[in-house]
Amino acid sequence: MRGRISGWQRLVSQLVFILYLGVLFYFLFFSERYGRTDVSDEYHYNLVLFREIKRFYRYREILGMKSVMINLAGNVAAFMPFGFFLPVLWPKTGKLLSVAFWSFSFSLVVETIQLVYKVGTFDVDDLFLNTLGGIFGYVLMRLLFAWLRAVRCARRGRRAQG
């Protein structure tokens, strides 16, 4: 990945990644809209994979689609930029398994912080959905780079013919 983007593109990518991390940090730990500021004396956690996903699906009509989408699609979408930018900024992480590992690891850190500081719920379903989001972001990045490469080749071909 390193040779594929110019210096200014790398700088812009770094700035966008830092902005993304700041926004993600805000929503995960401070956003009142998503109930992150409720501090209680109890720990909340889910250690059963797919329990919350099934619950959100089962009660989707009661909870409302907005709530379901924020929880399920939001957890995926929140980590897509992580999977997109990670291999761009750190080329050694440019393999699918590496991105999956780092997405899971970053999500585990976030979930653990939420548990320890009681600013959210430690949820293995979030680990799964966040990791899936990182993988989707990686796939999107690979598709984008392949498309850009094809466009460059097509332009070179037209110049050579003209």
N, C-alpha and C positions, 0 to 999 in steps of 0.2 A: 504494500500500500504506500510506502514512503515516497517512492518516486512518482506517484500518480497525481499528486497535488502540488501546486506551487507554494512558495513561502507565504504569500499573502493569503492564499486559501487555507493554509494551515493555521495562520494567525486568526482568521475569521472563525474557523472551526473551533479553535481553542476558546475564543470569546463566547461563542454560542454555547459551547459545552459548559462553561462556567456559569453563564446565565441560566441554562437549563438546571444545573445542580442547585443554584440558589432558589429558583422557583419551586423545584421539587422539595427542597428542604423546608421552604415555607409551608407548602401544602401538607407535607407529612407531619410537621411538628407544631405549627402555629395557626393554621387556618381555622378560624372560628366557624366558618361555614360547614366544615366537615367534622366538627366536634372534637378537634384536637386539643382544645384548651381545657376540656373537662378533666380535672385532676381528681381522682378518687383514691381512696386508701386500698382499693382492691385491684388485683392484677386480673386482666382479661386476656385470655389466650384460647386458641383452638389448635390442637395438635392432631386432629383427624382430617386427613386429606379429603377434599371435596365436600366436607360437611357444610361449610358456609356457601359454597357454590350451589349445592343442592337446595339449601334453605332459601337462597335468593331466587332460584328458579321456581321452587314450589310455591313461594308466597309472592311472586312477582305482581299479581293483581292487587294484593293488599299493600305491598310496599310501594308499588308504582314503578313504571319502567325507568323513570329518571334515576331512582335510587339503585335499581338493578344495574343500569348502564354505568353509573358512577363507580359502583363497586367492582363489577366484572370487567367491563371494557376499559374503565379508568385505570385499573391496575395494570392491564396490558399496555395501554397507550402511554402510561407514565414512564415505562422503562424502554419504550421503543427508541427514544433518542440515545439512551445509554448504549444499546446494542448497535446503533448506527455510528455513533462517534468514536466508540472505543477502538475499533480496528483502524479508523482513519488517523487518530491521534497517537495510538500505540500499535504500530504495525505487527509487533510480535503477538498480539492478541487477535490476529486476523483469521482465525479458524473458528468454525461454528462451535465446536466443543469448548474452546477457550472463552468465547463470548458467553456461552451458556453458563460456564463455571463462574465467570466474573459477575454476570448478572445475578446469579443465585447468591454469590457471596455478598455483593453490595446490598441486595434485598435482605439477606439474613442480618447484616449489620443494622439496617434501618428497622427491621422488625424487633430486633433485640433492644435497640435504643427506645423504641416505643414501649416495650414491655417494662424495661427498667425504670424509665421516667414516667410511666403511666400516662402517656400522651396518645395512646391508641391501643390497638389490640394486636398481640402477636398471633399471626394467623398463617398456618402452613399453606392455606389456599392462596394467600397473597404471595408467598414465596413462589408457588407454582405459576401464578398469573404474571408476576413480575419477570420471572425467568423466561416465560413464553414471550413476553413483550420484548425483552432483550434479543431473543432469537428472531422475532419478526423484524425488529429494527436492523439486525445484521443482514437478513435476507433482502430487505428493502435497499440497504446500502449496496449490496452486491449487484442487485438488479439495476440500480441507478448507475453504478460504475460501468457495468456491461453496456447499458444503453449509451452512455456518454462515449465509451470507446467505439461503439458502432457508428455513432454520429461523426466522430473524428475521422474514422476510416472512410466513411462515405464522402466527407468533404475532401479528403486527400485524393480519393478516386476521381471526383469531379474536376479537381484542379489539374490532375495529371492528364485527363482527357481533353480539357479546354485549352 
